[in-house]
């Protein structure tokens, strides 16, 4: 694991310069990471849940965070990445998955207490499966003979994305800019969509009932000028010339909603890289 303070400064810099249009994310992630790393004896693992629609930066931020915490980033042997489609595809095998997930987490925490676990696409996770990790998330001193309180758990989900978009749109219509939106504006909508939805991996979950998530991190829909910023970064990254005409055309080629105002990108920055290739 990298040293806390240097890591958090450079993480803050990276979030400020490379993450487009997500002030709430920056604020929540930095608060969580800083408090956690500065505490030599945390009372529980750091548990964050990222919510938002496609292309708003959830995977990008989680990999940025992991890169700062572990020298080899996502390639580190102490970072474990789960995807329901890859690791837990069959509903009828849920009991088997529960057992192996519990054993996997327990084994890896015994190996290294400062491990990170990423759960992708929580909206596609079978309800009930995730509850087997509850003993690892709480404030107990020791579970199964392991001190696991320095671990980090990140849940990533598109669930709540639509509600976040609707709230952002409603506030915009009420003359409140997206930069002024607070966590309090969004939390009720996210809770309803994520935690009270039978289709969600968090449905009726003890993780929610026992308040084990420390930070709910909402990713807002991106506007046209944010998409242009993504196009510029992508051009720079690919070593291509930044031509204003191309930037404008790529940003214009992406679908926006709602139909009348065309305010927010329907796909965030997700398809920017593939669209650039049409111009070169």
Beta strands, then each sheet from edge to edge (+ up, - down):
strand 1: 46-51
strand 2: 79-83
strand 3: 116-120
strand 4: 152-157
strand 5: 215-218
strand 6: 256-257
strand 7: 264-265
sheet 1: 2+ 3+ 4+ 1+ 5+
sheet 2: 6+ 7-
end
